[in-house]
């Protein structure tokens, strides 16, 4: 067992063989010592006009832009409206989600209420982060929010006028709180590629951890914890401590992914030494109930 002492507070986080175990329902307890106690606040989808209808270009249909008042996020009061660090997936609706992942935070972001067989549909990931630059923003949580709820949500939903101001406000917050370094080193995009499109195995890019894994995985100094050569981020190249069904990495061309297990889903940048990271990834995705 490797113990990683977090220099940001007295709490000692324990990674076991490349994994930080997080039992279902305990994410806010795990993150509270660093990020503070969380309170429930309305999600973006609950803040949109009650009677608004949003046209989805790719479907040509109308989807309700409002949601039940119970649609909430958990976070602190200083975060942009509609965003928190955990979302609870309630009901049978599909969720259009936006996450701003601080690459210097090894606790990632959480979606609770996921059921076995639900679907993760990748839409887009933007941003580049540096993985060899000391930073002071590693004690700050990222942001996650629900910008739409309904049936058959499509990728075009993220650009509708009612939603855009909320996403822009969260992006501005992220740019202020976890900016990329002025002297970047080891820049990686959300797919783990450097500026020359080389596939990086040890750090960079986004990983999604299924509920069945019950935690967040990490790279390490030892190459056995790295994505296998040639660095392709598919199931065949997962490091040995991650099995297909435990997690997957975002790829440029990826289809819908079935989620394994019931409970909490985690999103986190891929790395092991997070305090020397700077920047963030903006991730757009849709969660669909397995039907």
Buried (B, 14 or more C-beta within 10 A) or exposed (E): EEEBEBEBEEEEBEBEEBBBEBEEEEBBEBBEBBBBEBEEBBBBBBBBEEEBEBEBEEEEEEBBBBBEEEBBBBBBEEBBBBBBBBBBBBEEBBBBBBBBBBBBBBBBBBBBBBEBEBBBBBBEBEBBBBBBBEBEBBBBBBBBBBBBBBEEBBBBBBEBEBBEEBBEBBBEBBBEBBEBBEEBEBBBBBBBBBEEEEBBBBBBBBBBBBBBBBBBBBBBEEEEBBBBEEBBBEBEBBBEBBEEBBBBBBBEEBEEBEBBBBBBBBBBBBBBBBBBBBBBBBBBBBBBBEE
